Amino acid sequence: MNYGSRKQHGVAQARKSSWASAIEGQRFGLRSGAYSVAPVGVLSPISFVATTPLLIIQNSASSKALVLSSLWFTAISPLAGGPIYVSIFRDTAARRSSGGTQLLTYSVDGVTHAAGAGIAGFTAWSLPTASAAVNPATTAGVGSHPLYDFSFNEAIDRDPIDLDIEDGIRIGTTGSILVYMWAATTGATVVIGGEVIEELGA
């Protein structure tokens, strides 16, 4: 995973795959807020809680697997007053239980797919309630797996925090990607964006 850069060779190669997918209408953007208007800030918690992620991207018995190829956050006021922590997990289950605000998903041709229509089960939600995870140590092959942990300070990093995931994070026809964000002093308010590829021939 590259932090804050789109210029790495591996990312350039990933972009080629993204554009190939786009030709078939398989490349989708994510954003917090309505299409063609100012995006909406999402307030993160002040501590890590496994059932309260900032973001869930999930498939629920879809016909196609998905790959998260890029994810970015833009911190907006008020300042969190200290480091902001981020953890990303992949889970074999569709973990969203209830609640949250559905993020807008849109295809490369600009068509809006409200509530996942036409995307075969792919949805994204900010601040949902997640079901409890299965521990993969006790049930082999299933459960929640931590992938990345990092932190940033929005008082310094005022530009968008751009995560280019060279290998992508893949979930199958059922599964979730969970993104947690928290700041111990004051919850961070961030705008969320991203890029998801629906696999060709999946």
C-alpha positions in Angstrom: 0.0 0.0 0.0 1.3 3.5 -0.9 0.6 6.4 1.4 -0.2 9.6 -0.3 1.2 8.9 -3.7 -0.3 7.9 -7.1 3.0 7.8 -8.9 4.4 4.4 -8.1 5.0 1.9 -10.9 2.7 -0.7 -9.3 -0.1 1.9 -9.1 0.4 2.8 -12.8 -0.1 -0.9 -13.6 -3.1 -1.1 -11.4 -4.6 1.9 -13.2 -4.2 0.1 -16.5 -6.3 -2.7 -15.1 -8.8 -0.2 -13.8 -9.2 1.4 -17.2 -9.6 -2.0 -18.8 -12.4 -2.7 -16.4 -13.9 0.7 -17.0 -14.4 -0.2 -20.7 -16.8 -2.9 -19.6 -18.5 -0.5 -17.1 -16.9 -2.3 -14.1 -15.1 0.5 -12.4 -16.9 2.5 -9.7 -16.3 5.5 -7.5 -17.3 6.0 -3.9 -18.1 9.3 -2.2 -19.7 10.5 1.0 -22.6 12.8 -0.1 -24.8 13.3 -3.2 -23.6 13.2 -6.7 -22.3 16.5 -8.2 -22.5 18.5 -4.9 -20.1 19.1 -2.1 -19.3 15.8 -0.3 -20.5 15.2 3.3 -18.1 14.9 6.2 -18.3 11.8 8.4 -17.4 12.1 12.1 -15.2 9.3 13.4 -15.4 7.7 16.9 -12.9 8.6 19.6 -11.9 5.0 20.2 -11.7 1.7 18.4 -14.9 -0.3 18.6 -15.1 -3.5 16.5 -18.9 -3.0 15.8 -18.6 0.7 14.8 -16.4 1.1 11.7 -16.1 4.3 9.9 -16.9 2.5 6.6 -18.0 -0.9 5.4 -17.8 -1.9 1.8 -19.6 -5.2 1.3 -21.0 -7.8 -1.1 -24.1 -9.7 0.1 -24.4 -12.9 -2.1 -23.3 -11.0 -5.2 -22.5 -12.6 -8.5 -19.2 -10.8 -8.8 -16.2 -10.3 -6.5 -14.9 -6.8 -5.9 -11.5 -5.2 -5.4 -10.9 -2.0 -3.5 -8.1 -0.3 -5.5 -7.9 3.1 -3.8 -9.3 4.9 -0.8 -8.9 8.5 0.4 -9.9 10.8 3.2 -9.9 14.6 3.4 -9.9 15.9 7.0 -12.2 18.9 7.5 -12.8 21.1 10.6 -12.9 20.8 13.5 -9.4 19.5 14.0 -9.0 16.3 15.9 -6.3 17.7 18.2 -3.9 14.8 17.8 -3.1 11.7 15.7 -5.9 10.0 13.8 -5.6 6.2 13.6 -6.8 4.0 10.8 -7.2 0.2 10.6 -8.4 -1.8 7.6 -9.9 -5.3 7.9 -11.1 -7.9 5.4 -13.9 -10.2 6.4 -15.5 -13.3 4.8 -18.9 -12.3 6.0 -21.3 -9.4 5.1 -20.8 -7.6 8.4 -23.2 -4.7 8.2 -26.0 -5.3 10.7 -28.0 -2.1 10.7 -27.9 1.7 10.4 -25.4 3.9 8.8 -25.5 6.2 5.8 -25.1 4.7 2.4 -22.3 6.1 0.3 -22.9 7.1 -3.3 -21.5 4.7 -5.8 -21.2 5.7 -9.4 -19.9 4.0 -12.6 -17.3 5.4 -14.9 -20.0 6.5 -17.3 -21.5 8.8 -14.6 -24.6 6.7 -14.1 -25.7 6.7 -10.4 -26.7 3.4 -8.9 -28.8 4.1 -5.8 -28.9 1.4 -3.2 -26.6 -0.8 -5.2 -29.0 -1.2 -8.2 -27.1 -2.8 -11.1 -24.0 -3.5 -9.0 -25.1 -7.0 -7.9 -25.0 -6.5 -4.1 -22.1 -4.0 -3.7 -22.9 -1.4 -1.1 -20.9 1.0 1.1 -22.0 2.5 4.4 -20.5 5.1 6.7 -20.9 4.6 10.5 -23.0 1.5 10.4 -23.5 -1.0 13.2 -21.5 -4.2 12.3 -22.2 -7.7 13.6 -19.6 -9.4 15.8 -16.6 -10.8 13.9 -15.7 -14.5 13.8 -12.2 -15.1 15.1 -10.2 -16.8 12.3 -8.0 -18.4 14.9 -10.9 -20.5 16.0 -12.6 -21.1 12.7 -10.1 -21.6 9.9 -10.8 -19.9 6.6 -13.4 -17.5 7.8 -13.6 -14.4 9.9 -12.0 -11.0 10.2 -8.4 -10.4 9.1 -6.4 -7.2 9.9 -4.6 -5.8 6.8 -3.3 -2.3 7.5 -2.7 0.0 10.4 -1.4 3.6 10.2 -1.9 7.1 11.6 -1.7 10.7 10.4 -2.0 14.1 12.0 -4.5 16.3 10.3 -2.9 19.5 11.7 0.1 18.6 9.5 -1.5 16.5 6.7 -4.2 18.8 5.5 -4.1 17.5 2.0 -6.2 14.4 1.1 -4.8 11.2 2.6 -4.7 8.9 -0.5 -4.2 5.2 0.0 -3.2 3.4 -3.3 -3.5 -0.3 -2.6 -1.2 -1.8 -5.2 -2.4 -5.4 -4.9 -6.0 -4.3 -4.1 -8.2 -5.6 -1.3 -10.4 -8.3 -2.7 -13.6 -9.7 -1.3 -15.5 -12.5 -2.8 -19.2 -12.7 -3.7 -19.9 -12.5 0.0 -17.6 -10.4 2.2 -16.7 -7.0 3.7 -13.9 -4.5 3.9 -14.1 -2.6 7.2 -12.3 0.7 7.7 -11.9 2.0 11.3 -10.8 5.5 12.1 -10.6 7.1 15.5 -8.9 10.0 17.3 -8.5 9.9 21.1 -9.0 13.7 21.7 -11.8 14.7 19.3 -13.3 12.6 16.6 -12.0 13.4 13.1 -14.5 14.7 10.5 -13.5 13.4 7.1 -14.8 13.2 3.5 -14.5 9.7 2.1 -13.8 8.7 -1.5 -12.6 5.6 -3.3 -12.4 3.4 -6.3 -13.8 -0.2 -6.5 -13.4 -2.6 -9.4 -16.0 -5.2 -10.1 -14.1 -8.2 -11.4 -14.5 -9.1 -15.0 -15.6 -12.7 -15.5 -16.1 -13.3 -11.7 
